[in-house]
Amino acid sequence: MTDCKRVKDHLGRYLDGEAAPGIAREVESHLSSCYSCAAELEELRLLAAAIAERMPVTVPADLWARIECRLEGEGKRVRRPFPGVLRSRTGMALAASIAVVVALGLLSVPVLRDGGSQVQATTVDFRILLDALQADAQDAFDRFLAQYDAKEATPSEAKRYGSTLNFDLPPTLPGGFELQSAYILRFGEAPGVAARYDRGGEFLGAIFHPPVLREDFGTHKDHSCVVGKHRGHKVPVGEWSLVHLTDPSTCHCVLSRLDEFAELPAVMAAVAPGSSTTISNEDHHHHQTP
């Protein structure tokens, strides 16, 4: 089974453990080599987990009648959602919760928690970092960390916290960069890790987050690049570049002034151990929000 559309049709049952054994094996085989489908499965898993924490969910008895009335007013018909998909208890809760959100018109509104504080559930906002980068790179990095309530941690604590991410924080990077500090932070419901390195006063920053989260670069332009044997993308700001290399579990973001063909590939290999997925330009799950 190599067709992504067919695989994605089975992801709900596969996530709920309801796929037939043969289908499950085919899906697993496809996921091992397809970043796009693996990222979509992880997004479903995170969404199901986030919704499960907010149970129970009550759906109004006349919900679908009200939706049909609204859509019929625009000359459209609505079908009952999720036929035969996500049938487990978690899946039913997920379907019900999404239905409530659609009915209330809240899909474009940030999720709220902790008495009303805003949670960025789907976007990593790099604007505050990129906008202040040329004035003072380290201060810009500090502002980004503060934006996501980062807390300093030891490398081992960061590894435990970001256990679902594929990254490493070696004490010394190729080229002589020394680890100064590590941080744990959160992007919505997803864990993130960051690190600060220094080489004789030259700053290098690293940020790791799940690839299902989208990236907002503001007015800065995103360009494709090649890091070693992998395709990635970068956002150049003057002599600085924020370079992203993505594998199925992690987006590895390195902020530096290193050349992408000279020193950067070795640094990327050090912070993204065992990364073997070559990512094409079309596979990046990121966007620029106007």
N, C-alpha and C positions, 0 to 999 in steps of 0.2 A: 504494500500500500504506500504509494509515493505521492499521491495527490493530496495537497494540503487541505483543500476544501473538504474532501471526504474524511480526512483525519480530524479536522476541527469539528465535524459533525458528531464524532464519537467522543470528544474530550469530556463532555458532561458525564456520560456514563462511565468513562474511564476514571474520572476523578472520584466518582461515587462508588467505585468498585463494582459496577454493574455490567461492565462490558464483558462479552463472551471471552473465554480464554484466548481463542485464536485472534480475535480483534485486539485484545489487550496486548498480545505479543507484537502484532503488526504496528500498533500505535507506539509502543515503546521503541521498536526498531526505528520508526520514522523520527521520533523525538530525539534520538541520539545523534541525528545528523541534521536536523532542521531547527535552526534558532528561532524562526518565527513562530512555529507551532509550540515549541518548548516555552517561549515567553508568554504565549497566550494561555497555556496551561497554568503557569505560575501566577498569572494575573487572576485567573478564575479561583485558584487556591487561596490567594490572599484576600480576594473579595469575599469568598465563602467564610473564611476565618473571621474577617472583620464583622460580617453580619451576624455570625453565630454568637459573638460577644454581646450583641445588643438584643438578644432574644428575651421575651417572646415578641413576635410581631403580630399585630391584629389588623386584618384586612377587612374593610367595610363590606357588608353583604352586597351592596349595590355598586361596588367598585367598577366592574366591567361594563355594567349597563351605562354608567356615567361616562366611561371612556368612549364607548360606542356612540353615544349621543354626541359627544364633542367632535369625534372624527367624522361621523356621518354628516355633520353640519358643514364639513369641508369636502364632501363628496367622496369620503374614503370609508372603507370597512376595516375592522380590526379582527384579527384572529386570536383565539385563546393562545397565550404564550406557552413555550416550553413543552409541546406535545411529546411525550415519551422521553424527555431529556431531564436530567437532574432529578430523578424520582425519589432519592433517599430523603430522610428528614432534613438534612442540611440543604439538599437541593430544593426542596419545597419551600424552606424558609428563604432561600436566596431568591426564588421566583417571586414569592409574596412580597419580599422587601423591595425588589426592583419595581414591581407593579405599583406599590405605594408611591415610590419616588417618581415614577412616570406620571401617575395620576396627579400628583401635586405639582408637577412641573419643576422638580428640583434637580434635574440631572446636571445642570450647569452651575449649581450653587455649591460652594465648598462645604464639606461635612463639618459639623460642630460637635465638640465634646468638652468635658470638664467645665460645664457651666457656661459654654458659649465661646470658648477659644477656638480659633480657626485652625483646621488641619489641612495641610496641602496633601491630599490623598493621591494625586496623580502627577504632580509636577515638581521637578527640582528646579528652583528659580536661581539661575546663575547671574542674574542681572546685577545684583548688588556687588558681586565679586568682579565682574567684567568691567562695570562702569568706573570703579575706583582703582583698577589694576595699575594703570600707568603712573598714577600719583604715588601710590605706596602699596606694593604687592602684598606685603605681609599684613598690613592693616586691612586691605580688601579681603584677604583670607579670613582674618579674625571676624570681620563683619558677617561673612557668609556663615561661619561657625555659630556666631551668636544668633543669627536668623533661625537656625534650627536647634537652638538650645543645646549646643554641644557641651559635653563634659569630658575633661581630661581623664585618660585611662592608661594603664600599662598596655603594652602590645599584647600580652596574653589575655588581659581582660577584653580588649577590643576583638581578638579572635573569637573568644567565647560569645561575645555579644553579637557579632556578625557571623555566626556559625553557618548561616545559609548562603553566605557570599564566598566567592573564590578570590582570595587575595592574600598577600603576605606583607609583613612590615619588617624587612630585614634591618638590623642595626646600621648597616652600611650599604648604600646602593652603588652600582657600578659608576665609576667616575669620582668616587670619594664623598658622596653626600652622606652625612651622618644624621640619624634619626634624632630629632629634638623632642618631639611629643606626639602622642596619639590621642584620638578623640572618638567618642561614641556619640551618635546623634540619631535623629529619627526623621524620615520623610513620610509624613502621614502615618500609616500603620507599619511601614517598612523600616527595618534597621539600616543604619548607615555607619560608615567608619571613615575617618580622615586622619591624615598624618602630615607633620611638618618636618622637612629635611633642610639641612644647611651644608654648604661647601664653601668654607672661607668667606662667609658673609653672603653667598649666593643662595637665594631661597628657592625651594621646590616644594610644592604642595601636592598631596594625593587625596582623592575622594573616591569612595566606593559605594555604589548603591545598586539595587535591583534594576535590571534593564527594562522592566515593565513600566517604570516611572518615566514620565516624559520630561524633556529638558527645555527650559525657556531661556534664550540667550538675549532677549530684548532686541535692540537694534543691531546687535553684532551679527556678522555673517558666519554661517557654518559651511565649511569646505571639507571635501573628502581628502584623505591622506593615506599614506602607507607607512605602517610602523613595523619594521622588520618584514616578515612574510604576510602580515595581516593588513587588511584594509580597515581603516577607522575613520574618524572625522575630527576636525579641529576648528577652534574659534580663535583666529589670530587677533591680538590687540597690541599694536605696536610691535615691540620685540618679544612680547609674551605670546604663548599659545596655550589654550586649554584643550588638550588632546584626549579623545575618548576611544577606548578599545573595548568592545563588548563581546562577552561569551554568553552562553545560555543562562548563567546565573547572576552575572555581575557586569556592571558598566564600570570600567577602571578609568578614572579621570585624573590626568596628571597636568598640573600647571607649572610651566617652566619656561626657560629661554633656550632649551636644548634643541638642536637640529633633529628633525624627525628621521633623518637618514643616518645620522652619525651616532650620538650618544643615547638618544631617546629609546631606540629599540631594546637596548640592554636593560635600561631602567624599567621599561614596560614588562619585559620578561621576568624581572625580579619581583615586581609587585603583583603580577598575574601569573602565578606558577601553574604550569601544566595547561595553559590555554592553547587549545588546538583547533578552535573553530575559526575559519577564515570568514569574515563578515563582509558581505557585499554592500555597496552603497544603499541598495534598496532595502536591506534588512534592518537598518537602524530604526529603533522604536523611539524616536525623539521628534520634536518639532520646535519651531519658533513661534511663540505666541505674539501676534501683532501688538 
